[in-house]
Amino acid sequence: MFEKKLVIYYRTIVFLIAIFYWLYQFSGILTDPFGWQFRYLTIWSLTASTLVAAQLLGFSLGLTNKNWNSLASAATVISMVVVIQYWRLHFTDPKLVGSGSIPWHQQYYLHLLGPMLLWIDAFFILGAFSNLKRILFLILIFSITYPLWMEVILQPINTIPSGTVTNGLPYPFLNDMEVFERFVFYLISIILNFLLIYFGWFLSNVLFLKFRNQILSL
């Protein structure tokens, strides 16, 4: 009973923080280019994490009998991609990802704290990555949809950010890359997505399994 209450408290806090930052993204969108905050992979990740946080809280409260394990696993993978890609580019050159253009607390929540809160639940409470086939399918859809969203819809409509090759792609560095270079970048990112599925499975079902079982047996 004590463990269940702790999980409810944790998931409530995680959900409240997630929904606050999700709603926070809507400030000033009327002045943004088409696609608004949903131009960015980070916001796709935040949206998925917020939905998962709501579903997991509902599961803990007995409002649903589904724990949404596969969706939580997919959201975990996407958040890992965001953290890896953002900080890799940030430490290469902050201008590549527009670092400093948002408040510091928002930057660190979106690209570090928020994902970590999801990972704690996925690996230490939920036991994510229980159905690899479903997760592979969800990540396949995501891996195809986001690049198409940028290239087919955002790039033809928007004129900013502008680059040496093209305009309208949400991340400045992409607008300085030729089509083939962008294709290679997307392909590498897709490969990373799928590698992280198996990395997440290993963490959840091998490395942290015993530790999670010990926690849940308290």
TORPA-4810 file (N, C-alpha, C, O; in nm, 3 decimals):
<nodes>
NODE_1_0.083_-0.121_0.000_0.000_0.000_0.000_0.086_0.126_0.000_0.058_0.221_-0.072_M
NODE_2_0.193_0.125_0.082_0.282_0.241_0.089_0.350_0.264_-0.046_0.362_0.377_-0.092_F
NODE_3_0.394_0.153_-0.108_0.460_0.164_-0.238_0.364_0.220_-0.343_0.404_0.301_-0.426_E
NODE_4_0.236_0.176_-0.339_0.137_0.225_-0.435_0.114_0.374_-0.418_0.102_0.446_-0.518_K
NODE_5_0.108_0.422_-0.294_0.089_0.565_-0.271_0.208_0.645_-0.321_0.190_0.753_-0.378_K
NODE_6_0.328_0.593_-0.300_0.447_0.662_-0.348_0.445_0.675_-0.500_0.481_0.779_-0.555_L
NODE_7_0.405_0.568_-0.566_0.396_0.570_-0.712_0.293_0.673_-0.758_0.317_0.748_-0.853_V
NODE_8_0.178_0.678_-0.689_0.074_0.776_-0.723_0.126_0.917_-0.704_0.104_1.004_-0.789_I
NODE_9_0.195_0.942_-0.593_0.251_1.075_-0.568_0.351_1.112_-0.677_0.349_1.223_-0.729_Y
NODE_10_0.438_1.018_-0.709_0.540_1.044_-0.810_0.476_1.074_-0.946_0.512_1.171_-1.012_Y
NODE_11_0.383_0.989_-0.986_0.320_1.008_-1.117_0.235_1.134_-1.122_0.223_1.196_-1.228_R
NODE_12_0.178_1.173_-1.011_0.102_1.298_-1.006_0.194_1.417_-1.028_0.162_1.507_-1.106_T
NODE_13_0.307_1.418_-0.960_0.403_1.527_-0.974_0.457_1.533_-1.117_0.466_1.641_-1.177_I
NODE_14_0.492_1.417_-1.171_0.546_1.412_-1.308_0.444_1.464_-1.408_0.478_1.540_-1.498_V
NODE_15_0.318_1.424_-1.391_0.213_1.468_-1.484_0.191_1.618_-1.473_0.178_1.686_-1.575_F
NODE_16_0.184_1.672_-1.352_0.159_1.815_-1.334_0.271_1.899_-1.396_0.245_2.001_-1.459_L
NODE_17_0.395_1.855_-1.377_0.507_1.929_-1.437_0.500_1.919_-1.589_0.522_2.018_-1.659_I
NODE_18_0.471_1.799_-1.640_0.466_1.778_-1.785_0.356_1.861_-1.850_0.379_1.924_-1.953_A
NODE_19_0.237_1.862_-1.790_0.126_1.937_-1.850_0.152_2.087_-1.841_0.109_2.162_-1.929_I
NODE_20_0.221_2.130_-1.736_0.256_2.273_-1.725_0.347_2.313_-1.841_0.322_2.414_-1.907_F
NODE_21_0.452_2.235_-1.865_0.545_2.272_-1.971_0.485_2.251_-2.109_0.521_2.321_-2.204_Y
NODE_22_0.394_2.156_-2.123_0.327_2.137_-2.251_0.240_2.259_-2.282_0.243_2.310_-2.394_W
NODE_23_0.163_2.305_-2.185_0.080_2.424_-2.206_0.165_2.549_-2.223_0.129_2.641_-2.296_L
NODE_24_0.279_2.551_-2.155_0.370_2.665_-2.161_0.420_2.689_-2.303_0.452_2.802_-2.340_Y
NODE_25_0.425_2.582_-2.383_0.474_2.594_-2.521_0.381_2.677_-2.609_0.422_2.723_-2.715_Q
NODE_26_0.256_2.695_-2.567_0.160_2.764_-2.650_0.171_2.916_-2.641_0.105_2.988_-2.717_F
NODE_27_0.253_2.966_-2.550_0.269_3.110_-2.538_0.348_3.164_-2.657_0.458_3.117_-2.686_S
NODE_28_0.290_3.260_-2.726_0.359_3.324_-2.837_0.355_3.249_-2.968_0.429_3.284_-3.061_G
NODE_29_0.271_3.146_-2.980_0.274_3.067_-3.104_0.216_3.142_-3.223_0.245_3.107_-3.337_I
NODE_30_0.135_3.246_-3.197_0.075_3.320_-3.309_0.180_3.390_-3.394_0.155_3.422_-3.510_L
NODE_31_0.297_3.414_-3.337_0.405_3.480_-3.411_0.504_3.381_-3.470_0.598_3.420_-3.539_T
NODE_32_0.483_3.252_-3.445_0.574_3.149_-3.494_0.542_3.113_-3.639_0.430_3.136_-3.684_D
NODE_33_0.639_3.056_-3.712_0.609_3.002_-3.845_0.511_2.887_-3.836_0.479_2.838_-3.728_P
NODE_34_0.462_2.843_-3.951_0.366_2.735_-3.954_0.423_2.610_-3.887_0.540_2.575_-3.906_F
NODE_35_0.340_2.545_-3.809_0.382_2.427_-3.735_0.405_2.458_-3.589_0.405_2.369_-3.504_G
NODE_36_0.424_2.587_-3.560_0.438_2.636_-3.424_0.540_2.552_-3.345_0.644_2.515_-3.398_W
NODE_37_0.507_2.522_-3.220_0.604_2.446_-3.140_0.620_2.302_-3.189_0.719_2.237_-3.158_Q
NODE_38_0.523_2.253_-3.266_0.530_2.115_-3.313_0.627_2.099_-3.429_0.640_1.990_-3.485_F
NODE_39_0.697_2.207_-3.465_0.807_2.193_-3.561_0.921_2.113_-3.501_0.999_2.050_-3.573_R
NODE_40_0.931_2.115_-3.370_1.050_2.061_-3.303_1.028_1.920_-3.248_0.923_1.888_-3.193_Y
NODE_41_1.130_1.839_-3.266_1.126_1.702_-3.213_1.109_1.702_-3.062_1.044_1.614_-3.006_L
NODE_42_1.167_1.801_-2.996_1.155_1.811_-2.850_1.010_1.817_-2.807_0.973_1.757_-2.707_T
NODE_43_0.927_1.889_-2.883_0.786_1.903_-2.845_0.708_1.777_-2.879_0.611_1.744_-2.811_I
NODE_44_0.749_1.706_-2.983_0.690_1.574_-3.008_0.717_1.483_-2.889_0.629_1.409_-2.844_W
NODE_45_0.840_1.490_-2.839_0.877_1.410_-2.723_0.799_1.452_-2.600_0.748_1.368_-2.526_S
NODE_46_0.789_1.584_-2.578_0.714_1.634_-2.463_0.568_1.592_-2.470_0.509_1.552_-2.369_L
NODE_47_0.508_1.601_-2.588_0.368_1.561_-2.605_0.349_1.414_-2.572_0.255_1.377_-2.502_T
NODE_48_0.438_1.329_-2.624_0.429_1.186_-2.596_0.447_1.159_-2.448_0.376_1.077_-2.390_A
NODE_49_0.543_1.228_-2.385_0.569_1.207_-2.242_0.452_1.254_-2.157_0.419_1.191_-2.056_S
NODE_50_0.388_1.364_-2.196_0.272_1.415_-2.122_0.156_1.318_-2.133_0.088_1.290_-2.033_T
NODE_51_0.132_1.265_-2.252_0.025_1.167_-2.271_0.052_1.042_-2.187_-0.038_0.989_-2.123_L
NODE_52_0.177_0.996_-2.189_0.214_0.878_-2.111_0.198_0.905_-1.962_0.147_0.820_-1.888_V
NODE_53_0.241_1.023_-1.917_0.228_1.058_-1.775_0.082_1.055_-1.732_0.050_1.008_-1.622_A
NODE_54_-0.007_1.105_-1.817_-0.150_1.103_-1.786_-0.203_0.961_-1.779_-0.279_0.927_-1.689_A
NODE_55_-0.163_0.878_-1.874_-0.210_0.740_-1.877_-0.157_0.659_-1.759_-0.231_0.579_-1.702_Q
NODE_56_-0.031_0.679_-1.723_0.026_0.605_-1.610_-0.038_0.648_-1.479_-0.061_0.565_-1.391_L
NODE_57_-0.067_0.777_-1.466_-0.136_0.823_-1.345_-0.276_0.764_-1.339_-0.321_0.720_-1.233_L
NODE_58_-0.344_0.764_-1.452_-0.477_0.703_-1.457_-0.474_0.556_-1.422_-0.565_0.506_-1.355_G
NODE_59_-0.370_0.485_-1.466_-0.355_0.344_-1.434_-0.335_0.325_-1.284_-0.394_0.236_-1.223_F
NODE_60_-0.251_0.410_-1.223_-0.225_0.399_-1.079_-0.350_0.431_-0.997_-0.369_0.376_-0.889_S
NODE_61_-0.433_0.520_-1.050_-0.556_0.558_-0.979_-0.671_0.463_-1.006_-0.779_0.479_-0.949_L
NODE_62_-0.649_0.364_-1.091_-0.753_0.267_-1.121_-0.855_0.315_-1.222_-0.964_0.258_-1.232_G
NODE_63_-0.821_0.421_-1.299_-0.914_0.476_-1.397_-0.908_0.400_-1.529_-0.997_0.414_-1.613_L
NODE_64_-0.804_0.320_-1.548_-0.790_0.237_-1.667_-0.715_0.110_-1.627_-0.637_0.110_-1.532_T
NODE_65_-0.738_0.004_-1.701_-0.667_-0.121_-1.673_-0.550_-0.143_-1.769_-0.487_-0.249_-1.768_N
NODE_66_-0.522_-0.042_-1.851_-0.411_-0.049_-1.945_-0.294_0.033_-1.890_-0.313_0.148_-1.849_K
NODE_67_-0.175_-0.024_-1.890_-0.059_0.051_-1.842_0.018_0.118_-1.956_0.118_0.186_-1.932_N
NODE_68_-0.027_0.099_-2.079_0.031_0.167_-2.195_0.182_0.146_-2.202_0.258_0.240_-2.225_W
NODE_69_0.225_0.021_-2.181_0.367_-0.011_-2.176_0.439_0.023_-2.307_0.548_0.080_-2.305_N
NODE_70_0.378_-0.012_-2.420_0.444_0.010_-2.549_0.456_0.158_-2.580_0.559_0.204_-2.629_S
NODE_71_0.349_0.235_-2.552_0.354_0.379_-2.575_0.457_0.445_-2.484_0.531_0.533_-2.528_L
NODE_72_0.462_0.402_-2.359_0.562_0.455_-2.266_0.702_0.420_-2.313_0.793_0.501_-2.300_A
NODE_73_0.719_0.302_-2.368_0.851_0.261_-2.418_0.891_0.346_-2.538_1.006_0.390_-2.548_S
NODE_74_0.797_0.369_-2.630_0.825_0.452_-2.747_0.858_0.595_-2.706_0.951_0.655_-2.760_A
NODE_75_0.784_0.648_-2.610_0.812_0.783_-2.560_0.950_0.790_-2.496_1.020_0.890_-2.507_A
NODE_76_0.989_0.682_-2.430_1.122_0.675_-2.369_1.230_0.680_-2.475_1.330_0.751_-2.459_T
NODE_77_1.212_0.606_-2.583_1.308_0.606_-2.692_1.320_0.746_-2.753_1.430_0.796_-2.775_V
NODE_78_1.205_0.809_-2.781_1.207_0.942_-2.841_1.276_1.042_-2.751_1.352_1.127_-2.798_I
NODE_79_1.250_1.033_-2.621_1.314_1.125_-2.526_1.465_1.102_-2.521_1.542_1.197_-2.506_S
NODE_80_1.508_0.976_-2.534_1.652_0.948_-2.539_1.715_1.011_-2.662_1.824_1.068_-2.654_M
NODE_81_1.646_1.001_-2.775_1.696_1.061_-2.898_1.711_1.212_-2.881_1.811_1.270_-2.922_V
NODE_82_1.609_1.275_-2.820_1.613_1.419_-2.798_1.734_1.459_-2.714_1.807_1.552_-2.748_V
NODE_83_1.755_1.388_-2.604_1.866_1.420_-2.514_2.000_1.402_-2.585_2.086_1.489_-2.577_V
NODE_84_2.018_1.291_-2.655_2.144_1.264_-2.724_2.171_1.367_-2.833_2.279_1.425_-2.839_I
NODE_85_2.071_1.389_-2.920_2.091_1.479_-3.032_2.106_1.624_-2.987_2.190_1.698_-3.039_Q
NODE_86_2.025_1.665_-2.890_2.030_1.805_-2.846_2.165_1.839_-2.785_2.229_1.936_-2.825_Y
NODE_87_2.209_1.759_-2.689_2.333_1.793_-2.619_2.456_1.770_-2.707_2.557_1.837_-2.691_W
NODE_88_2.447_1.674_-2.799_2.558_1.655_-2.894_2.575_1.780_-2.980_2.687_1.829_-2.998_R
NODE_89_2.465_1.831_-3.032_2.471_1.951_-3.116_2.501_2.075_-3.032_2.575_2.163_-3.076_L
NODE_90_2.444_2.081_-2.912_2.467_2.195_-2.824_2.615_2.211_-2.791_2.669_2.322_-2.794_H
NODE_91_2.681_2.102_-2.758_2.822_2.109_-2.721_2.912_2.127_-2.844_3.027_2.169_-2.831_F
NODE_92_2.860_2.095_-2.963_2.934_2.125_-3.086_2.928_2.274_-3.117_3.029_2.340_-3.141_T
NODE_93_2.804_2.327_-3.116_2.780_2.470_-3.137_2.638_2.499_-3.094_2.544_2.451_-3.158_D
NODE_94_2.617_2.576_-2.987_2.481_2.604_-2.937_2.387_2.662_-3.043_2.266_2.644_-3.035_P
NODE_95_2.443_2.731_-3.143_2.360_2.790_-3.246_2.293_2.686_-3.334_2.191_2.714_-3.398_K
NODE_96_2.349_2.565_-3.339_2.293_2.460_-3.422_2.151_2.423_-3.380_2.069_2.385_-3.464_L
NODE_97_2.121_2.434_-3.251_1.989_2.400_-3.200_1.920_2.520_-3.136_1.818_2.504_-3.069_V
NODE_98_1.975_2.638_-3.156_1.911_2.758_-3.103_1.914_2.766_-2.952_1.823_2.824_-2.892_G
NODE_99_2.017_2.710_-2.888_2.028_2.715_-2.743_2.031_2.861_-2.695_2.094_2.946_-2.758_S
NODE_100_1.964_2.887_-2.584_1.960_3.022_-2.530_1.841_3.102_-2.577_1.817_3.213_-2.530_G
NODE_101_1.764_3.045_-2.672_1.647_3.116_-2.724_1.524_3.095_-2.636_1.421_3.159_-2.656_S
NODE_102_1.533_3.006_-2.539_1.424_2.981_-2.446_1.477_2.993_-2.304_1.598_2.983_-2.283_I
NODE_103_1.389_3.015_-2.203_1.435_3.027_-2.064_1.513_2.903_-2.021_1.486_2.792_-2.067_P
NODE_104_1.610_2.923_-1.932_1.698_2.813_-1.892_1.622_2.697_-1.831_1.654_2.580_-1.855_W
NODE_105_1.518_2.729_-1.749_1.443_2.620_-1.684_1.369_2.536_-1.788_1.357_2.415_-1.773_H
NODE_106_1.320_2.601_-1.893_1.252_2.528_-1.999_1.351_2.442_-2.077_1.323_2.327_-2.110_Q
NODE_107_1.467_2.498_-2.104_1.570_2.424_-2.177_1.609_2.297_-2.103_1.618_2.190_-2.164_Q
NODE_108_1.633_2.308_-1.972_1.679_2.192_-1.897_1.567_2.093_-1.868_1.592_1.973_-1.855_Y
NODE_109_1.444_2.141_-1.857_1.335_2.047_-1.838_1.312_1.967_-1.966_1.302_1.844_-1.962_Y
NODE_110_1.304_2.036_-2.078_1.274_1.969_-2.204_1.383_1.873_-2.247_1.354_1.769_-2.307_L
NODE_111_1.506_1.906_-2.218_1.618_1.828_-2.272_1.693_1.746_-2.168_1.793_1.682_-2.201_H
NODE_112_1.645_1.746_-2.043_1.715_1.666_-1.942_1.620_1.616_-1.832_1.598_1.495_-1.820_L
NODE_113_1.565_1.707_-1.752_1.486_1.666_-1.637_1.361_1.591_-1.678_1.332_1.485_-1.622_L
NODE_114_1.286_1.644_-1.774_1.163_1.577_-1.817_1.189_1.435_-1.864_1.121_1.342_-1.818_G
NODE_115_1.285_1.414_-1.956_1.318_1.278_-1.996_1.360_1.190_-1.880_1.321_1.073_-1.874_P
NODE_116_1.439_1.243_-1.787_1.484_1.163_-1.673_1.367_1.117_-1.587_1.367_1.004_-1.539_M
NODE_117_1.268_1.203_-1.567_1.149_1.165_-1.489_1.075_1.050_-1.557_1.024_0.960_-1.489_L
NODE_118_1.068_1.054_-1.690_1.005_0.944_-1.765_1.087_0.817_-1.752_1.030_0.709_-1.734_L
NODE_119_1.219_0.828_-1.761_1.305_0.709_-1.753_1.293_0.642_-1.616_1.293_0.519_-1.608_W
NODE_120_1.284_0.720_-1.511_1.271_0.663_-1.377_1.147_0.575_-1.369_1.151_0.465_-1.314_I
NODE_121_1.036_0.624_-1.425_0.913_0.545_-1.424_0.927_0.423_-1.514_0.891_0.312_-1.475_D
NODE_122_0.980_0.444_-1.634_0.989_0.335_-1.731_1.074_0.219_-1.681_1.038_0.103_-1.699_A
NODE_123_1.187_0.250_-1.618_1.282_0.146_-1.582_1.267_0.095_-1.439_1.299_-0.021_-1.411_F
NODE_124_1.220_0.181_-1.348_1.217_0.142_-1.207_1.077_0.117_-1.152_1.062_0.059_-1.044_F
NODE_125_0.973_0.159_-1.226_0.836_0.139_-1.178_0.757_0.053_-1.276_0.706_-0.053_-1.240_I
NODE_126_0.746_0.100_-1.400_0.660_0.034_-1.498_0.717_-0.098_-1.548_0.645_-0.197_-1.560_L
NODE_127_0.846_-0.099_-1.576_0.905_-0.216_-1.642_0.874_-0.211_-1.790_0.809_-0.301_-1.844_G
NODE_128_0.921_-0.106_-1.855_0.890_-0.082_-1.996_0.960_-0.183_-2.087_1.040_-0.266_-2.042_A
NODE_129_0.928_-0.173_-2.216_0.989_-0.255_-2.322_0.952_-0.403_-2.307_1.036_-0.492_-2.320_F
NODE_130_0.826_-0.426_-2.279_0.780_-0.565_-2.263_0.734_-0.626_-2.395_0.723_-0.748_-2.405_S
NODE_131_0.706_-0.543_-2.495_0.658_-0.594_-2.624_0.736_-0.527_-2.736_0.699_-0.420_-2.783_N
NODE_132_0.845_-0.591_-2.779_0.934_-0.531_-2.877_0.866_-0.507_-3.012_0.895_-0.407_-3.077_L
NODE_133_0.779_-0.595_-3.054_0.715_-0.579_-3.185_0.633_-0.450_-3.191_0.642_-0.376_-3.289_K
NODE_134_0.555_-0.425_-3.088_0.474_-0.302_-3.087_0.562_-0.179_-3.082_0.533_-0.079_-3.148_R
NODE_135_0.668_-0.185_-3.003_0.758_-0.070_-2.991_0.828_-0.043_-3.123_0.840_0.072_-3.165_I
NODE_136_0.873_-0.148_-3.189_0.938_-0.133_-3.320_0.842_-0.069_-3.419_0.883_0.015_-3.499_L
NODE_137_0.716_-0.109_-3.415_0.616_-0.052_-3.505_0.593_0.096_-3.476_0.588_0.177_-3.569_F
NODE_138_0.579_0.131_-3.350_0.556_0.271_-3.313_0.676_0.358_-3.351_0.658_0.469_-3.402_L
NODE_139_0.795_0.309_-3.328_0.915_0.387_-3.361_0.933_0.396_-3.513_0.984_0.496_-3.563_I
NODE_140_0.893_0.293_-3.585_0.898_0.299_-3.732_0.808_0.412_-3.782_0.848_0.490_-3.869_L
NODE_141_0.686_0.420_-3.729_0.594_0.527_-3.768_0.655_0.663_-3.736_0.653_0.753_-3.820_I
NODE_142_0.708_0.677_-3.615_0.769_0.803_-3.575_0.888_0.838_-3.664_0.903_0.953_-3.705_F
NODE_143_0.973_0.740_-3.694_1.096_0.763_-3.770_1.067_0.812_-3.911_1.146_0.886_-3.969_S
NODE_144_0.953_0.770_-3.966_0.914_0.813_-4.101_0.838_0.945_-4.096_0.859_1.032_-4.180_I
NODE_145_0.752_0.959_-3.998_0.662_1.074_-3.993_0.733_1.206_-3.968_0.704_1.305_-4.035_T
NODE_146_0.827_1.209_-3.873_0.888_1.337_-3.839_0.973_1.395_-3.952_0.958_1.513_-3.982_Y
NODE_147_1.061_1.319_-4.017_1.134_1.375_-4.132_1.040_1.420_-4.244_1.064_1.524_-4.307_P
NODE_148_0.933_1.343_-4.271_0.837_1.384_-4.374_0.766_1.514_-4.335_0.743_1.600_-4.420_L
NODE_149_0.731_1.528_-4.209_0.669_1.650_-4.158_0.759_1.770_-4.186_0.710_1.875_-4.229_W
NODE_150_0.889_1.756_-4.163_0.981_1.866_-4.187_1.000_1.894_-4.336_0.992_2.009_-4.379_M
NODE_151_1.024_1.790_-4.413_1.062_1.808_-4.553_0.944_1.837_-4.644_0.956_1.918_-4.736_E
NODE_152_0.830_1.774_-4.620_0.716_1.784_-4.712_0.623_1.899_-4.675_0.560_1.959_-4.762_V
NODE_153_0.613_1.930_-4.546_0.518_2.032_-4.503_0.586_2.159_-4.455_0.556_2.268_-4.504_I
NODE_154_0.678_2.148_-4.360_0.738_2.268_-4.302_0.828_2.343_-4.401_0.817_2.464_-4.415_L
NODE_155_0.917_2.270_-4.468_1.014_2.335_-4.554_0.950_2.412_-4.671_0.994_2.523_-4.701_Q
NODE_156_0.848_2.358_-4.739_0.789_2.435_-4.849_0.709_2.558_-4.802_0.697_2.655_-4.877_P
NODE_157_0.656_2.554_-4.680_0.569_2.661_-4.633_0.645_2.774_-4.566_0.618_2.891_-4.590_I
NODE_158_0.742_2.739_-4.481_0.811_2.839_-4.400_0.934_2.897_-4.470_0.997_2.831_-4.552_N
NODE_159_0.965_3.019_-4.436_1.083_3.086_-4.491_1.193_3.102_-4.387_1.306_3.137_-4.421_T
NODE_160_1.161_3.076_-4.261_1.262_3.082_-4.155_1.255_2.953_-4.074_1.148_2.892_-4.062_I
NODE_161_1.370_2.910_-4.020_1.506_2.966_-4.032_1.555_2.956_-4.177_1.513_2.869_-4.252_P
NODE_162_1.644_3.046_-4.214_1.701_3.045_-4.348_1.844_2.994_-4.343_1.916_3.016_-4.245_S
NODE_163_1.883_2.925_-4.449_2.018_2.870_-4.454_2.082_2.892_-4.588_2.028_2.964_-4.672_G
NODE_164_2.197_2.833_-4.609_2.270_2.850_-4.734_2.215_2.763_-4.846_2.242_2.787_-4.963_T
NODE_165_2.138_2.661_-4.809_2.084_2.569_-4.908_1.933_2.582_-4.920_1.879_2.587_-5.031_V
NODE_166_1.863_2.587_-4.808_1.718_2.594_-4.810_1.668_2.673_-4.691_1.747_2.725_-4.612_T
NODE_167_1.536_2.683_-4.678_1.474_2.757_-4.568_1.361_2.673_-4.509_1.309_2.582_-4.574_N
NODE_168_1.322_2.706_-4.386_1.200_2.651_-4.329_1.213_2.528_-4.244_1.122_2.497_-4.167_G
NODE_169_1.323_2.456_-4.254_1.343_2.341_-4.167_1.369_2.393_-4.026_1.443_2.490_-4.009_L
NODE_170_1.311_2.330_-3.924_1.309_2.391_-3.790_1.445_2.410_-3.725_1.463_2.504_-3.647_P
NODE_171_1.541_2.324_-3.756_1.673_2.335_-3.695_1.767_2.403_-3.793_1.783_2.356_-3.906_Y
NODE_172_1.831_2.513_-3.752_1.912_2.593_-3.844_2.014_2.513_-3.925_2.031_2.538_-4.045_P
NODE_173_2.082_2.416_-3.863_2.187_2.344_-3.933_2.134_2.263_-4.051_2.207_2.240_-4.147_F
NODE_174_2.008_2.219_-4.045_1.951_2.141_-4.154_1.938_2.223_-4.281_1.948_2.170_-4.391_L
NODE_175_1.917_2.353_-4.266_1.902_2.441_-4.382_2.034_2.469_-4.453_2.036_2.527_-4.561_N
NODE_176_2.145_2.428_-4.392_2.277_2.441_-4.455_2.323_2.310_-4.517_2.437_2.300_-4.563_D
NODE_177_2.237_2.210_-4.519_2.273_2.079_-4.571_2.200_2.052_-4.702_2.083_2.087_-4.717_M
NODE_178_2.270_1.989_-4.797_2.207_1.946_-4.921_2.109_1.833_-4.893_2.112_1.771_-4.786_E
NODE_179_2.022_1.806_-4.989_1.918_1.705_-4.970_1.979_1.570_-4.933_1.930_1.504_-4.841_V
NODE_180_2.085_1.530_-5.002_2.147_1.401_-4.973_2.206_1.399_-4.833_2.196_1.299_-4.762_F
NODE_181_2.267_1.509_-4.792_2.325_1.517_-4.657_2.216_1.505_-4.552_2.234_1.440_-4.449_E
NODE_182_2.103_1.568_-4.578_1.991_1.557_-4.482_1.938_1.414_-4.478_1.904_1.363_-4.372_R
NODE_183_1.932_1.350_-4.595_1.886_1.211_-4.599_1.976_1.122_-4.515_1.928_1.037_-4.440_F
NODE_184_2.106_1.141_-4.527_2.202_1.062_-4.449_2.183_1.090_-4.300_2.186_0.998_-4.218_V
NODE_185_2.163_1.217_-4.265_2.140_1.253_-4.124_2.014_1.186_-4.071_2.014_1.133_-3.960_F
NODE_186_1.907_1.189_-4.150_1.782_1.124_-4.106_1.802_0.973_-4.093_1.752_0.912_-3.999_Y
NODE_187_1.874_0.914_-4.186_1.897_0.769_-4.182_1.976_0.731_-4.058_1.942_0.632_-3.991_L
NODE_188_2.079_0.806_-4.025_2.156_0.779_-3.904_2.069_0.793_-3.780_2.079_0.715_-3.686_I
NODE_189_1.983_0.895_-3.781_1.892_0.917_-3.668_1.794_0.801_-3.653_1.763_0.759_-3.541_S
NODE_190_1.746_0.749_-3.766_1.653_0.636_-3.762_1.723_0.512_-3.706_1.665_0.440_-3.625_I
NODE_191_1.846_0.489_-3.748_1.923_0.376_-3.695_1.941_0.391_-3.545_1.928_0.294_-3.470_I
NODE_192_1.970_0.514_-3.500_1.983_0.540_-3.356_1.852_0.509_-3.284_1.854_0.452_-3.175_L
NODE_193_1.740_0.547_-3.344_1.610_0.517_-3.283_1.595_0.369_-3.252_1.553_0.331_-3.142_N
NODE_194_1.628_0.286_-3.350_1.609_0.142_-3.332_1.714_0.081_-3.238_1.683_-0.012_-3.164_F
NODE_195_1.835_0.133_-3.240_1.935_0.086_-3.145_1.892_0.116_-3.002_1.916_0.036_-2.911_L
NODE_196_1.828_0.230_-2.982_1.785_0.268_-2.848_1.669_0.182_-2.798_1.650_0.170_-2.677_L
NODE_197_1.593_0.124_-2.889_1.489_0.030_-2.846_1.553_-0.087_-2.773_1.508_-0.126_-2.665_I
NODE_198_1.657_-0.144_-2.831_1.722_-0.259_-2.771_1.803_-0.220_-2.647_1.816_-0.298_-2.553_Y
NODE_199_1.856_-0.098_-2.649_1.923_-0.048_-2.529_1.824_-0.033_-2.415_1.853_-0.069_-2.301_F
NODE_200_1.706_0.021_-2.445_1.601_0.034_-2.344_1.554_-0.101_-2.294_1.531_-0.119_-2.174_G
NODE_201_1.540_-0.197_-2.386_1.500_-0.332_-2.345_1.603_-0.391_-2.248_1.566_-0.451_-2.148_W
NODE_202_1.731_-0.373_-2.278_1.837_-0.426_-2.192_1.831_-0.361_-2.054_1.841_-0.429_-1.952_F
NODE_203_1.814_-0.229_-2.050_1.807_-0.160_-1.921_1.690_-0.209_-1.838_1.704_-0.236_-1.719_L
NODE_204_1.573_-0.222_-1.903_1.451_-0.256_-1.829_1.443_-0.402_-1.791_1.399_-0.436_-1.681_S
NODE_205_1.486_-0.490_-1.881_1.463_-0.633_-1.860_1.585_-0.712_-1.815_1.575_-0.831_-1.786_N
NODE_206_1.700_-0.646_-1.808_1.822_-0.713_-1.761_1.886_-0.634_-1.649_1.895_-0.682_-1.536_V
NODE_207_1.931_-0.514_-1.679_2.012_-0.438_-1.584_1.934_-0.396_-1.460_1.983_-0.409_-1.348_L
NODE_208_1.812_-0.344_-1.480_1.736_-0.290_-1.369_1.622_-0.381_-1.321_1.546_-0.342_-1.233_F
NODE_209_1.611_-0.499_-1.378_1.499_-0.588_-1.343_1.501_-0.626_-1.194_1.399_-0.612_-1.126_L
NODE_210_1.614_-0.673_-1.146_1.623_-0.714_-1.006_1.600_-0.596_-0.912_1.531_-0.609_-0.811_K
NODE_211_1.658_-0.482_-0.947_1.643_-0.363_-0.865_1.497_-0.320_-0.859_1.446_-0.283_-0.754_F
NODE_212_1.429_-0.325_-0.975_1.287_-0.286_-0.980_1.202_-0.381_-0.897_1.112_-0.338_-0.826_R
NODE_213_1.229_-0.509_-0.905_1.153_-0.607_-0.829_1.173_-0.587_-0.677_1.080_-0.606_-0.599_N
NODE_214_1.293_-0.549_-0.638_1.320_-0.522_-0.497_1.243_-0.401_-0.448_1.189_-0.401_-0.337_Q
NODE_215_1.237_-0.297_-0.531_1.163_-0.176_-0.495_1.015_-0.206_-0.479_0.952_-0.165_-0.381_I
NODE_216_0.960_-0.277_-0.577_0.817_-0.303_-0.578_0.775_-0.404_-0.472_0.657_-0.417_-0.442_L
NODE_217_0.872_-0.476_-0.415_0.839_-0.573_-0.310_0.845_-0.513_-0.170_0.814_-0.580_-0.072_S
NODE_218_0.887_-0.385_-0.162_0.898_-0.321_-0.030_0.760_-0.299_0.030_0.749_-0.246_0.141_L
</nodes>
